[in-house]
Amino acid sequence: MGIGGQPVTIVVDVANVMGSRPDGWWRDRAGAAVRLHADITRLAGSGRAILPDERGETGTERAAVPGFVMVLEGAAKAAAARLAPPEPDAPPEPADADVRPGEVRVVQAAGSGDDAIVAVVRRLPGRRVVVTADRELRERCVAAGAEIRGPGWLLGLISGLTSGLSPAELDRLPPPWSATVLVMG
């Protein structure tokens, strides 16, 4: 939770973030989305305070542990089946439910990924931060009440998690967990 109990959610434009890394993502968009999900779940589960909030009464920075929403579109939507095996007895999570600190939720856009991102921003309470470099989407999200960060910001946080770690230390990082997958139209 953020200051005053307000939730903090980072909404990730998966296509835009994947497209910012020249790592061959275009050959396997679903695989690239699965790898990004693994990176984000490790980041979310690391316990690191990521977003500094307003200054507290003592003048020190307070930080909130955010939840994440990854929005998949196009060919990357095939990643959803690899991220969250179907659970027939589990009730579906409502699309506008709060995202818990450290949770990573996956949304499959039924149509436009940008439209789904804006819809997520409008439905979620609290502080919303959208990660994208798409100029038009940035404007729409700011109009809907979100803050904006570029893909380099998120990728920097991810690389900061693993920089300087040996292969053995990387193997000891917590594994990514299953995602809650929602379809939004």
N, C-alpha and C positions, 0 to 999 in steps of 0.2 A: 504494500500500500504506500501511497505517497503521503504528502503533507495533509493533515486533516482527514486521513482515512480515504482519500480519493485514489481510485485505482489508476495505474499507469499502464498503458498498452502501446506496444510498438507494432505497427501494421506494416508488413513487408510486401512491397511490390516485387514478387519473386522473379518475374520475367526481367524486370529492369535491373535487379541486383545480379542475377545470373549473367545478364548481358554485359555487365561492367567488368567481368573477368574473362580474359582470353584463354580459357582453359579447355576449349573443345566442347563447351556446353551444347552447341548447336547440333552436334552429332547424336546426342542423347539427352533431350530436354528433361525427360522424366528422371533419368539418373542424376542429372545436375541438380534438380529440385530435391531429390532424396539426400544428396550430399550437403546441400545448403541447409536442409532441415536438421541433419545430424550436427552441423556446426552450430546452428541456432539453439538446438536443445542442449548442447554442451554449455553454450554461453549462458542460457537461462538457468541451467542447473548448477552453474559454478558458484552461485551465491554472491557474485560480485555486484556491487551497487553500480549501476550503469548510468542512469540519468540523474545528474545533480538537480535537486529541487531548489525552491526558494530558500534563502538564508533563514535559519532558525533564530529563535530569540537570543541565542548566545552568539550569533554572528558566524557560526560554523555551517558548512554545507551539510545538508541532510540528503540522503539519497534514497530512492525508492527502488525496489526490485520490480521490474516490469513483467508483464505477461506479453506474449507475442502472438500475432495473428499473421500467418503466411497466406497470401492469396495466390492461388494457382489458376492459370488460364491456358487455353490452347493445348498443345501437346504435353505440356508439363503436368496437366491434370491427371495423367496416367500415374503419376507418382503417388497419388492418394491411396491407391490400392496397396502399394508397397509400404506405406507409412502406418496405416491403421487397418489391421485385419478386421473383418466384420465381426461384431459381437451381437448376435441375434437377440439376446436377452436385455441388452443395455438400451435404455430409453435415449432417443436422440437429444443432444444438447441444443437448447434454443439458440438461434443465431444471435440474439441480442443479450445473451447471458454474459455476466461479467467474466473477464478473463482473469484467472487467479495469478498472483505473483509467481513467476517461474514457469507457468503453463505455456505450452506452445500449441496453438490451435491452427488447424489448416482449413481454409475455405476454398472450395472449388467454385470458380465463377461460372454460372450457367451461361452467361453471355460475355459481355465486355469485362475484362479484368479491372479496368479503371472504374467502371460503374460499381463493381462489387466492392472495391476498396473504399469508394466514397460512401457506399451504403454501410459498410462496417464502421467507418468513422462516425457517421450520423447515429448509429445505434448504440455504440459503446459509451458508457459514462466515463467521467474523469478525464485525465490527461491522455491525449492520443498523439502519437508521434508516427508519421508516415515516412518510410524510407523509400525514396524514389528520386530519380533525376529527371523524370518526365515533367517538362515545364507546365503543360496544361493540367496534368493530374495534380501537381503541386498547388496550382491556383485553386482548383476545385476543393482540395482537402483543407487548405487554409480557410476558404469560405465556409467549410463545414465545421471549423473549430479546431483543426489539427495543427501541430507543429510539423516542420519538415526537416529531415536529415538526408544527406546523399548516401548512395551505396558505399562510398569510401569510408564513411563514418562507421557503418555496421561491420564492414569487412575488416576495418582496423581493430575493432573490438574483438572480432573473432580471431584474427591473427595474433593479437596481444595475449590471448588465452594460451596459445601453444608456442609462442616464440621462446626460444631458449630451452625448450623441453627436449629431453632425449627421447629416442623411440620407445624406450621402456616406460618413461613417464607418460608419454602420449597414450600408450596402451592402458595405463591405469586411470585415464580420465573416465568419468562415468559415461556409459553408453547412452545413446539417444533412446528415448522411450516412445511408445506408440503415440500417435497424434489423434486428436479428436477432429474428424473430418466433417465439414458442413458443406452443403451445396446452397449457394445463394443465387438468386436470379434477379 
